[in-house]
């Protein structure tokens, strides 16, 4: 597994990135993180819990930095001095900015496209920068997210809907989820684009990343087709640009798309969900409300709906 993905996995294990963390939180990769500058040693625990009979007892420790050891007197045998590696009680500071800087370089984000203000939602969402779409003069934003299920939804929505973003981008996480993203953004796992060579070098799969970013963007600034549905990418006549749909929403639209060259069929929710089997209760439920649904699917008559595309 790439060191970048290991670090993001470690970030998922801490309630907050601000407090100091112990070596056990960083796992066996802590030395690699320290070497890369993604964590720094800060201090040491002064007391530890050790086995005592059928329970545990807190004992004070003596630090020996020269020997990289700590020692304590055994509560079961007071004459016995126990020695342990100092790394076990070392407290570390997470240097998230250093990791984000290295990740931006690995992805290929140009220095002038990196933001002055990186934190969008403290502890949960960062703007890594804007990456150029291959063969065009367009840029898409790249974000990093963590602990998404605990992120404050109003703040996340405000950040991702900000009109400053030139077009839909990608939110990178340790593991993607089925969360719906505002602002035409897509969520992907960081591991989808990373591989490690036999000699341990991290390689970023720029072509795969570009395929997700570009949708139907063409070289030399040519316009997208007026409408299309390819995979989870949707473009309707009134959209200024194509959008990346969630898998569940894409299944709904695919069922309702019909045949190109003919008017889209009018169909009920019961018929659509019988084929798509999304788990939602209605169109409005699937799209997050009436307004969001009406942007893609219009109601034509009682209990009948159709996609807002041209014949």
C-alpha positions in Angstrom: 0.0 0.0 0.0 1.2 3.5 -0.8 2.6 5.6 2.1 0.2 8.3 1.1 -2.8 6.0 1.6 -1.3 4.6 4.8 -1.1 8.1 6.2 -4.7 8.9 5.2 -5.8 5.7 6.9 -4.0 6.9 10.1 -5.9 10.2 9.9 -9.1 8.2 9.8 -8.2 6.6 13.1 -7.9 9.8 15.2 -10.9 11.8 16.4 -9.1 15.1 15.6 -5.9 15.9 13.9 -5.0 18.6 16.5 -4.0 16.6 19.6 -0.8 14.6 19.9 -1.0 11.0 19.0 0.8 7.9 20.2 2.9 5.5 18.1 0.2 2.8 18.4 -2.2 5.2 16.5 0.3 5.6 13.6 1.0 1.8 13.5 4.1 0.2 12.1 4.5 2.9 9.5 5.4 5.7 12.0 9.1 5.6 11.1 8.3 6.1 7.4 5.9 9.0 8.3 8.6 10.5 10.5 11.2 10.2 7.7 8.9 12.0 5.2 8.2 14.7 7.7 4.5 13.9 8.0 4.8 13.4 11.8 7.3 14.9 14.3 8.2 13.7 17.8 6.9 16.0 20.4 7.0 14.6 23.9 6.7 11.4 26.0 4.1 9.9 28.3 5.2 10.2 32.0 3.0 7.4 33.2 1.9 4.1 31.6 -0.6 1.3 32.5 1.2 -2.0 33.0 -0.1 -5.5 34.0 -0.6 -6.2 37.6 -2.2 -9.4 38.8 -5.5 -9.7 36.9 -5.7 -6.0 36.2 -3.5 -3.0 35.4 -1.7 -0.4 37.4 -0.4 3.1 36.5 3.3 3.5 37.1 5.7 6.4 36.6 8.4 6.0 34.0 12.0 7.2 33.7 13.1 8.5 30.3 16.5 7.7 28.8 16.7 9.5 25.5 20.3 8.6 24.9 19.5 4.9 25.0 16.0 5.4 23.4 14.5 3.5 26.3 12.1 4.1 29.1 12.1 2.2 32.4 9.7 1.5 35.2 9.7 -0.6 38.4 7.5 -3.7 38.1 4.5 -3.4 40.4 4.5 -7.2 40.9 8.3 -7.5 41.6 9.5 -4.2 43.0 13.1 -5.2 42.6 12.7 -5.7 38.9 13.3 -2.8 36.5 11.5 -3.2 33.1 13.0 -1.6 30.0 10.9 -0.8 26.9 11.6 1.1 23.6 11.0 4.8 24.0 9.0 4.8 20.7 6.1 3.1 22.6 5.5 6.2 24.7 6.5 8.9 22.2 3.8 11.4 21.4 3.7 12.7 17.8 2.3 15.8 16.1 0.5 15.2 12.8 2.0 17.4 10.1 -0.9 17.2 7.7 0.2 20.2 5.7 3.5 18.5 4.8 1.6 15.4 3.6 -0.9 17.6 1.6 2.1 19.4 0.0 3.7 16.1 -1.0 0.4 14.8 -2.3 -0.1 17.9 -4.4 3.3 17.4 -6.0 2.7 13.7 -6.6 -0.7 14.5 -8.4 1.0 17.2 -10.5 -0.8 20.3 -9.2 1.1 23.3 -10.3 2.4 25.6 -7.5 0.3 28.6 -8.7 -2.8 26.4 -8.5 -2.3 25.5 -4.9 -4.5 27.5 -2.4 -3.4 30.0 0.2 -6.3 28.8 2.4 -6.3 25.0 2.4 -8.7 24.1 5.3 -12.3 24.3 4.2 -13.9 22.4 7.0 -11.6 22.0 10.0 -10.7 18.3 10.7 -12.7 17.1 7.7 -12.1 18.8 4.3 -9.1 20.4 2.6 -8.6 22.0 -0.8 -5.5 20.4 -2.3 -5.5 22.7 -5.4 -6.7 22.8 -9.0 -5.4 20.3 -11.5 -5.2 20.9 -15.2 -7.3 18.6 -17.4 -5.1 17.1 -20.0 -5.2 18.7 -23.4 -7.3 21.7 -22.2 -7.0 25.0 -20.5 -9.5 23.9 -17.8 -8.8 23.1 -14.2 -10.8 21.0 -11.7 -10.5 21.3 -7.9 -9.1 18.4 -5.9 -10.1 17.9 -2.2 -9.1 15.6 0.6 -11.7 14.4 3.1 -11.6 12.5 6.3 -14.1 11.2 8.9 -16.8 12.1 6.4 -19.6 10.6 8.4 -18.9 13.0 11.3 -18.4 16.1 9.1 -20.9 19.0 9.7 -23.1 18.7 6.6 -24.0 22.5 6.4 -20.3 23.5 6.3 -19.4 20.8 3.8 -22.2 21.8 1.5 -21.3 25.5 1.7 -17.7 24.7 1.0 -18.3 22.4 -2.0 -21.0 24.7 -3.5 -18.8 27.7 -3.5 -19.0 29.4 -6.9 -15.2 29.8 -6.8 -14.8 26.2 -8.1 -14.4 26.3 -11.9 -16.2 23.0 -12.4 -16.9 19.7 -10.6 -13.9 18.1 -8.9 -12.8 15.1 -6.9 -12.9 14.5 -3.1 -10.2 12.0 -2.2 -10.7 9.7 0.8 -9.1 6.6 2.3 -12.2 4.7 1.2 -15.1 6.2 -0.8 -18.6 6.1 0.5 -22.1 6.4 -1.0 -22.4 10.0 0.3 -24.1 12.4 -2.1 -21.8 15.4 -2.9 -23.1 18.9 -3.8 -21.6 21.0 -6.6 -21.1 18.2 -9.2 -18.2 16.8 -7.3 -17.3 13.1 -7.2 -15.8 11.1 -4.4 -13.0 8.6 -5.0 -10.7 6.4 -3.0 -7.1 7.7 -3.0 -6.0 4.1 -3.6 -7.8 4.1 -6.9 -5.0 6.2 -8.4 -1.9 5.1 -6.5 0.5 2.2 -7.0 3.9 1.3 -5.6 6.8 0.1 -7.8 9.0 -2.8 -6.9 11.6 -0.4 -5.4 9.0 1.3 -3.2 8.3 4.5 -5.3 4.8 6.0 -5.2 3.3 6.4 -8.7 0.2 8.4 -9.4 -2.1 7.2 -12.2 -2.7 10.5 -13.9 -4.6 9.1 -16.9 -7.1 7.4 -14.6 -7.5 10.5 -12.6 -8.0 12.6 -15.7 -10.7 10.3 -17.0 -12.7 10.9 -13.8 -12.1 14.6 -14.0 -12.7 15.4 -17.6 -16.1 13.6 -18.1 -16.7 14.7 -21.6 -14.3 17.6 -21.8 -12.5 17.6 -25.2 -9.2 18.9 -26.3 -8.7 22.4 -27.6 -11.7 23.7 -25.6 -14.4 22.1 -27.8 -17.8 22.0 -26.2 -19.4 18.9 -24.7 -22.4 17.4 -26.6 -25.7 18.9 -25.7 -26.8 15.8 -23.8 -25.4 12.4 -22.9 -25.3 9.7 -20.2 -22.0 7.8 -20.1 -21.4 5.7 -17.0 -22.2 8.0 -14.1 -21.6 11.1 -16.2 -24.7 13.1 -17.1 -25.2 16.1 -19.4 -28.6 17.6 -20.0 -29.4 20.5 -22.4 -29.7 23.0 -19.5 -26.6 22.0 -17.7 -23.6 24.3 -18.4 -21.4 21.3 -18.1 -21.7 17.5 -17.4 -22.0 16.2 -13.9 -20.8 13.1 -12.1 -23.8 11.3 -10.5 -23.8 9.0 -7.6 -24.2 5.3 -8.6 -27.7 5.1 -7.3 -28.9 8.3 -9.1 -27.1 7.1 -12.3 -29.1 3.9 -12.2 -32.4 5.8 -11.9 -31.5 8.0 -14.9 -30.4 5.0 -17.0 -33.7 3.3 -16.5 -35.5 6.5 -17.5 -33.3 7.6 -20.4 -35.1 5.7 -23.1 -33.9 5.6 -26.7 -31.9 8.4 -28.2 -33.8 10.2 -31.0 -37.1 9.7 -29.2 -38.8 11.5 -26.4 -37.9 10.2 -22.9 -40.5 7.9 -21.5 -42.9 9.0 -18.8 -42.6 6.5 -15.9 -43.7 6.1 -12.3 -41.4 5.7 -9.3 -42.6 2.3 -8.6 -41.6 1.1 -12.1 -38.2 2.8 -12.0 -37.3 1.5 -8.6 -38.5 -1.9 -9.5 -35.7 -2.0 -12.0 -33.1 0.2 -10.3 -33.7 -1.2 -6.8 -32.1 1.8 -5.2 -33.5 1.6 -1.6 -34.9 5.1 -1.8 -38.6 5.8 -1.2 -39.2 8.3 -4.0 -37.5 10.5 -6.7 -37.3 13.3 -4.2 -35.7 11.1 -1.6 -33.2 9.8 -4.1 -32.1 13.3 -5.3 -32.2 15.0 -2.0 -35.3 17.1 -2.4 -37.7 18.5 -4.9 -35.4 21.2 -6.3 -32.5 18.8 -6.9 -34.8 16.3 -8.5 -36.5 18.8 -10.8 -33.1 19.8 -12.1 -32.8 16.3 -13.6 -36.3 14.8 -13.7 -39.6 16.6 -14.2 -43.1 15.6 -13.2 -45.4 15.5 -16.2 -48.7 14.3 -14.7 -49.9 12.5 -11.6 -47.3 10.0 -10.5 -45.4 10.2 -13.9 -41.9 11.6 -14.4 -39.4 11.9 -17.2 -35.7 12.9 -17.6 -35.3 16.5 -18.8 -33.6 15.7 -22.1 -34.5 16.4 -25.7 -35.6 13.7 -28.2 
